[in-house]
Amino acid sequence: METTRRQQRGRRSVLRRRRALVTAIGVLAVVLIAVGVVALARGTTSTPSPAAQSADPPTPTPTPTPTPLTASRQLLADSDDPAACAVSFAGDAITEPPQLQSQGALYDSLPIPRRDGAVFAGWYTGPADAQAFTIAARVNGADVVTCTDDEITLYGAWKSPDEVASEDVGVPILMYHQFTTRPEGEDGWLKGNYAYINDFDAHMAYIAEKQFYLPTWDELSAFIDGQLYLPHQSVIVTDDDADQTWLDLAVPVVEKYGVLTTSFVITGARQAPSPGLHVLQRSHTHDMHTAGDNGKGRMVNYSVDQIVADMNASAAILGVKQVMAYPYGHYNDTAKEGLRQAGYEMARTIEPGYVHAGTDKLALPTVRINYGMGLQDLINLIG
């Protein structure tokens, strides 16, 4: 009996040891599995497979390089003018950079290239017109700026000095004063100054319809210097005094036909801006359109310093110097020196004649238009 109990206790002890061993083996297996998983994870992240090691790294997407703007487009990009137009220049020996103009305004300060052994013959809207010197296609400060897609190209042309000299062009500067609606004219000793407005209308219509070339003052200066060719069919239109009849009657006609004109303004009497797109305002002095001590204009009675002061006062109002008209046509060497010192390049007289290459820039002649001069009279004077 006692032996049986000992045997039973031995069997229970063996069973307990077996259960402990099984439990230990199970725990060890779990630990080994966990270690294997961790090692596998570490191996996957830290040690690439040979295939992964040999694969090329991804290629980054390149940043597109922007196409550089042309000089013209850069000008437009930098401009805050909503009407800006970039003007480019082309042609033989033309190296002028593009410039900005404003659409709807007149061209301003177009370049006049210079070249040894040649005379510049103007800017044209196309290469064929440049080659043919087509007057109707020649572009200058008398023309309104129009562009396609905010850009335009002008084409330059040249003539030889011998060609220009052989043509011997003379440019008329027309001089008007006051205007009247009376066919019979005004009464009094100044009747000749008053052009009949219907005659003036016919004059401007003829100039526009026949497509006369209308030089700017900087072009006339270059023409006198022998650096610019002007065609025979050229004319400059001016008015003296900026009289109220000019403003009320003549300016609407000028704008109707789009004819560039210059109004010589006595700035002591008028400080208003230009009355029209096609009207340039230049000086008729500030306060020298008055008789001096000897009965002639103050300009031939004043000293150089007095003339300089007056002309500077006029320029301060107009914002430009460039050219003036002598009051009463009176001038002398003192007057010319005063203009030079004040920075004026040209001056128009009342002496009859045409402007040629080499003409004295401070003594420009004119073609006076008087009352009673109809269309045929104008044709006889300008062709």
C-alpha positions as CSV (number, residue, x, y, z in Angstrom):
1,M,0.0,0.0,0.0
2,E,2.8,2.3,1.0
3,T,4.6,1.3,-2.2
4,T,1.6,2.2,-4.3
5,R,1.5,5.7,-2.8
6,R,5.1,6.2,-3.5
7,Q,4.6,5.2,-7.1
8,Q,1.7,7.5,-7.5
9,R,3.7,10.4,-6.1
10,G,6.6,9.6,-8.5
11,R,4.2,9.6,-11.5
12,R,2.8,13.0,-10.5
13,S,6.3,14.4,-10.1
14,V,7.2,13.2,-13.6
15,L,4.1,14.8,-15.0
16,R,4.8,18.1,-13.4
17,R,8.3,18.1,-14.8
18,R,7.0,17.3,-18.2
19,R,4.5,20.1,-18.1
20,A,7.2,22.6,-16.9
21,L,9.5,21.4,-19.8
22,V,6.7,21.9,-22.3
23,T,5.9,25.3,-21.0
24,A,9.6,26.3,-21.1
25,I,9.9,25.0,-24.7
26,G,6.8,27.0,-25.7
27,V,8.1,30.2,-24.2
28,L,11.5,29.7,-25.9
29,A,9.8,29.1,-29.2
30,V,7.8,32.4,-28.8
31,V,11.0,34.3,-28.0
32,L,12.8,32.8,-30.9
33,I,10.0,33.7,-33.3
34,A,9.9,37.3,-32.0
35,V,13.7,37.6,-32.4
36,G,13.4,36.3,-35.9
37,V,10.7,38.8,-36.9
38,V,12.7,41.7,-35.5
39,A,15.8,40.6,-37.3
40,L,13.9,40.2,-40.5
41,A,12.4,43.7,-40.2
42,R,15.8,45.2,-39.5
43,G,17.3,43.4,-42.5
44,T,14.5,44.6,-44.8
45,T,15.0,48.3,-43.8
46,S,18.7,48.5,-43.3
47,T,20.2,46.1,-45.8
48,P,18.7,46.4,-49.3
49,S,18.6,43.4,-51.4
50,P,21.1,43.1,-54.3
51,A,18.2,43.8,-56.7
52,A,17.3,47.0,-54.7
53,Q,21.0,48.0,-54.5
54,S,21.4,47.8,-58.3
55,A,18.2,49.7,-59.1
56,D,18.6,53.3,-60.5
57,P,17.5,56.2,-58.2
58,P,14.4,58.0,-59.4
59,T,15.2,60.9,-61.9
60,P,14.0,64.3,-60.6
61,T,11.6,66.2,-62.9
62,P,13.6,69.2,-64.4
63,T,12.4,72.7,-63.8
64,P,11.5,74.3,-67.2
65,T,13.8,77.1,-68.3
66,P,11.7,80.1,-69.3
67,T,12.3,81.4,-72.8
68,P,14.1,84.8,-72.6
69,L,12.0,87.7,-73.7
70,T,12.9,89.6,-76.8
71,A,14.1,93.2,-76.3
72,S,10.6,94.4,-77.5
73,R,8.7,92.1,-75.2
74,Q,10.9,93.1,-72.3
75,L,10.1,96.7,-72.9
76,L,6.4,95.9,-72.8
77,A,6.8,93.8,-69.7
78,D,8.5,96.6,-67.9
79,S,6.0,99.3,-69.0
80,D,3.0,100.4,-67.0
81,D,1.4,102.1,-70.1
82,P,-1.7,100.1,-71.1
83,A,-1.4,101.5,-74.6
84,A,2.3,100.8,-75.0
85,C,3.6,99.7,-78.4
86,A,7.1,98.3,-78.9
87,V,8.6,99.7,-82.1
88,S,11.5,97.7,-83.7
89,F,13.7,99.0,-86.4
90,A,15.1,96.9,-89.4
91,G,17.0,97.4,-92.6
92,D,20.5,97.8,-94.0
93,A,22.9,99.1,-91.4
94,I,20.1,99.7,-88.9
95,T,21.2,99.0,-85.4
96,E,18.8,101.2,-83.4
97,P,17.3,99.4,-80.3
98,P,13.5,99.1,-80.0
99,Q,11.6,101.8,-78.2
100,L,8.2,102.3,-76.6
101,Q,5.5,104.5,-78.2
102,S,2.0,105.0,-77.0
103,Q,-0.9,103.8,-79.2
104,G,-3.3,106.6,-80.2
105,A,-0.6,109.3,-79.8
106,L,1.7,110.7,-82.4
107,Y,5.1,109.0,-82.8
108,D,7.6,110.8,-80.6
109,S,11.3,111.1,-81.2
110,L,11.8,108.4,-83.8
111,P,15.6,107.9,-84.3
112,I,17.4,109.4,-87.3
113,P,20.3,107.1,-88.0
114,R,23.6,108.4,-89.3
115,R,26.0,106.5,-91.6
116,D,29.1,107.6,-93.4
117,G,28.6,107.9,-97.1
118,A,24.8,107.7,-97.0
119,V,21.8,109.9,-96.2
120,F,18.9,108.4,-94.1
121,A,15.7,108.3,-96.2
122,G,13.1,107.6,-93.5
123,W,11.1,104.9,-91.8
124,Y,8.6,102.8,-93.7
125,T,5.9,100.3,-92.8
126,G,7.3,97.6,-95.0
127,P,10.6,96.6,-96.7
128,A,9.2,97.0,-100.2
129,D,8.0,100.5,-99.4
130,A,11.4,101.4,-97.9
131,Q,13.1,100.2,-101.1
132,A,10.7,102.3,-103.2
133,F,10.7,105.4,-100.9
134,T,6.9,105.3,-100.9
135,I,5.8,108.6,-99.3
136,A,2.4,107.3,-98.2
137,A,4.1,104.5,-96.3
138,R,6.7,106.7,-94.6
139,V,6.2,107.1,-90.9
140,N,7.2,110.0,-88.6
141,G,5.9,112.2,-85.8
142,A,3.0,113.3,-87.9
143,D,1.5,109.8,-87.7
144,V,-0.6,108.2,-85.1
145,V,0.8,105.1,-83.5
146,T,-1.1,101.9,-84.3
147,C,0.2,98.4,-83.5
148,T,-0.7,94.7,-83.9
149,D,-0.3,92.7,-80.7
150,D,1.4,95.7,-79.2
151,E,4.4,95.6,-81.6
152,I,5.4,97.1,-85.0
153,T,8.5,97.0,-87.1
154,L,9.6,100.0,-89.1
155,Y,12.1,99.6,-92.0
156,G,14.8,102.1,-92.8
157,A,16.1,103.3,-96.1
158,W,19.1,105.2,-97.4
159,K,20.1,107.3,-100.4
160,S,23.5,108.4,-101.6
161,P,24.6,112.0,-101.0
162,D,24.7,112.5,-104.8
163,E,21.1,111.4,-105.2
164,V,19.9,113.8,-102.5
165,A,22.0,116.7,-103.8
166,S,20.6,116.1,-107.4
167,E,17.0,116.4,-106.2
168,D,17.7,119.8,-104.4
169,V,14.5,119.6,-102.4
170,G,13.1,122.9,-101.0
171,V,10.6,122.6,-98.1
172,P,7.9,125.2,-97.8
173,I,6.9,126.4,-94.3
174,L,3.4,127.7,-94.6
175,M,2.5,130.7,-92.3
176,Y,-1.1,131.4,-91.4
177,H,-2.3,134.0,-88.8
178,Q,-6.0,134.6,-88.2
179,F,-9.1,133.2,-89.8
180,T,-12.6,134.5,-90.9
181,T,-15.9,133.0,-91.8
182,R,-16.6,136.0,-94.1
183,P,-16.0,135.2,-97.8
184,E,-15.4,139.0,-98.4
185,G,-12.8,139.0,-95.6
186,E,-12.4,141.2,-92.6
187,D,-12.2,145.0,-92.6
188,G,-9.2,147.0,-91.7
189,W,-5.5,147.1,-92.4
190,L,-5.0,143.5,-91.0
191,K,-7.4,142.1,-93.6
192,G,-4.6,140.2,-95.3
193,N,-3.9,138.2,-92.1
194,Y,-7.3,136.6,-92.1
195,A,-7.5,133.5,-94.2
196,Y,-11.0,132.5,-95.3
197,I,-11.8,129.3,-93.4
198,N,-13.2,127.6,-96.5
199,D,-9.9,128.3,-98.3
200,F,-8.1,126.8,-95.3
201,D,-10.3,123.8,-95.4
202,A,-9.5,123.3,-99.1
203,H,-5.8,123.7,-98.4
204,M,-5.7,121.0,-95.6
205,A,-7.9,118.7,-97.7
206,Y,-5.5,118.9,-100.6
207,I,-2.4,118.3,-98.4
208,A,-4.1,115.3,-96.8
209,E,-5.6,113.8,-100.0
210,K,-2.3,114.2,-102.0
211,Q,-0.5,112.5,-99.1
212,F,2.1,115.2,-98.6
213,Y,4.9,114.3,-96.3
214,L,4.8,116.4,-93.1
215,P,8.3,116.7,-91.6
216,T,8.8,117.2,-87.9
217,W,11.2,119.9,-86.7
218,D,13.9,117.4,-85.8
219,E,13.6,116.0,-89.3
220,L,13.9,119.5,-90.8
221,S,17.0,120.1,-88.7
222,A,18.6,116.8,-89.9
223,F,17.6,117.7,-93.5
224,I,19.4,121.0,-93.2
225,D,22.4,119.2,-91.9
226,G,22.4,116.9,-95.0
227,Q,21.6,113.9,-92.8
228,L,18.0,113.2,-93.8
229,Y,16.3,113.0,-97.2
230,L,12.9,114.7,-97.5
231,P,10.8,114.2,-100.6
232,H,9.8,117.1,-102.9
233,Q,6.2,116.5,-101.7
234,S,6.9,117.9,-98.2
235,V,5.3,120.8,-96.4
236,I,5.2,122.2,-92.9
237,V,2.1,124.1,-91.7
238,T,2.4,126.8,-89.0
239,D,0.2,129.4,-87.5
240,D,1.3,132.5,-85.6
241,D,-0.1,134.0,-82.4
242,A,-2.6,131.2,-81.4
243,D,-5.5,133.7,-82.0
244,Q,-8.9,132.7,-80.9
245,T,-10.0,132.3,-84.6
246,W,-7.2,129.7,-84.9
247,L,-8.6,127.8,-82.0
248,D,-12.2,128.1,-82.9
249,L,-12.1,127.8,-86.7
250,A,-8.8,126.3,-87.9
251,V,-8.0,123.6,-85.3
252,P,-11.2,121.6,-86.0
253,V,-10.1,121.6,-89.7
254,V,-6.6,120.4,-88.8
255,E,-8.0,117.6,-86.8
256,K,-10.6,116.6,-89.4
257,Y,-7.8,116.0,-91.9
258,G,-5.1,114.9,-89.5
259,V,-2.5,117.4,-90.8
260,L,0.4,118.1,-88.4
261,T,0.6,121.8,-87.7
262,T,2.7,124.0,-85.4
263,S,1.1,126.8,-83.4
264,F,3.5,129.5,-82.4
265,V,2.2,130.6,-79.0
266,I,2.7,133.9,-77.1
267,T,3.0,132.2,-73.8
268,G,2.5,135.4,-71.8
269,A,-1.1,135.4,-73.2
270,R,-1.8,131.7,-73.4
271,Q,-0.7,128.9,-71.2
272,A,-3.3,126.2,-72.1
273,P,-2.2,122.8,-73.5
274,S,-2.4,121.9,-77.1
275,P,-5.9,122.2,-78.5
276,G,-5.6,119.1,-80.7
277,L,-3.7,115.9,-81.3
278,H,-2.1,117.2,-84.5
279,V,-1.2,120.6,-83.1
280,L,2.3,121.1,-81.8
281,Q,2.8,124.2,-79.6
282,R,6.1,126.1,-79.9
283,S,7.2,129.6,-78.8
284,H,6.4,132.9,-80.2
285,T,8.2,134.3,-77.2
286,H,6.8,134.9,-73.7
287,D,6.5,138.6,-73.6
288,M,8.4,140.0,-76.6
289,H,5.5,140.3,-79.1
290,T,5.3,144.0,-78.3
291,A,6.9,147.0,-80.0
292,G,10.1,148.3,-78.5
293,D,11.5,151.8,-78.2
294,N,12.4,152.0,-81.9
295,G,9.0,150.8,-83.1
296,K,10.4,147.3,-83.8
297,G,9.8,144.2,-81.7
298,R,11.3,143.9,-78.2
299,M,13.4,141.0,-79.5
300,V,15.6,143.4,-81.4
301,N,15.7,145.9,-78.5
302,Y,16.5,143.5,-75.7
303,S,20.0,142.3,-74.6
304,V,21.1,138.7,-74.9
305,D,20.4,138.1,-71.2
306,Q,16.9,139.5,-71.5
307,I,16.1,137.4,-74.5
308,V,17.4,134.3,-72.7
309,A,15.2,135.0,-69.7
310,D,12.1,135.5,-71.8
311,M,12.7,132.4,-73.9
312,N,13.3,130.3,-70.8
313,A,10.0,131.5,-69.3
314,S,8.3,130.5,-72.5
315,A,9.9,127.0,-72.6
316,A,8.9,126.4,-68.9
317,I,5.3,126.7,-70.0
318,L,5.5,124.8,-73.2
319,G,7.9,122.1,-72.0
320,V,10.0,122.3,-75.1
321,K,12.5,124.6,-76.9
322,Q,13.6,123.4,-80.3
323,V,12.0,126.1,-82.6
324,M,10.4,129.5,-82.3
325,A,9.0,132.2,-84.5
326,Y,10.3,135.8,-84.4
327,P,7.6,138.4,-83.4
328,Y,6.8,140.5,-86.4
329,G,9.6,138.6,-88.1
330,H,12.2,141.0,-86.5
331,Y,15.6,139.5,-85.6
332,N,19.2,140.4,-85.5
333,D,22.5,138.9,-84.4
334,T,21.7,139.7,-80.7
335,A,18.4,137.9,-81.1
336,K,20.0,134.8,-82.6
337,E,22.7,134.7,-79.9
338,G,20.0,134.9,-77.2
339,L,18.3,131.9,-78.8
340,R,21.5,130.0,-79.0
341,Q,22.2,130.6,-75.3
342,A,18.7,129.7,-74.3
343,G,19.0,126.4,-76.1
344,Y,16.8,126.9,-79.2
345,E,18.0,125.3,-82.4
346,M,15.8,126.9,-85.0
347,A,13.8,130.1,-85.6
348,R,11.3,130.9,-88.3
349,T,11.3,134.4,-90.0
350,I,8.7,136.0,-92.3
351,E,11.2,136.2,-95.2
352,P,9.9,134.4,-98.3
353,G,11.5,131.3,-99.5
354,Y,12.0,127.5,-99.0
355,V,14.2,125.6,-96.7
356,H,17.2,123.8,-98.3
357,A,20.1,121.8,-97.1
358,G,22.5,124.3,-95.5
359,T,19.8,127.0,-94.7
360,D,20.5,129.1,-91.6
361,K,18.6,127.3,-88.8
362,L,18.0,130.6,-87.0
363,A,16.7,132.3,-90.1
364,L,14.2,129.9,-91.7
365,P,12.2,131.4,-94.6
366,T,8.5,131.0,-95.0
367,V,5.6,130.9,-97.4
368,R,3.0,133.4,-96.3
369,I,-0.7,132.6,-96.8
370,N,-2.9,135.8,-97.1
371,Y,-6.6,136.4,-97.4
372,G,-7.9,135.5,-100.8
373,M,-5.4,132.7,-101.5
374,G,-7.5,129.8,-102.8
375,L,-6.6,126.2,-103.6
376,Q,-4.9,127.0,-106.9
377,D,-2.7,129.5,-105.2
378,L,-1.5,126.9,-102.7
379,I,-0.9,124.4,-105.5
380,N,1.3,127.0,-107.2
381,L,3.3,127.4,-104.0
382,I,3.8,123.8,-102.9
383,G,3.1,121.7,-106.0
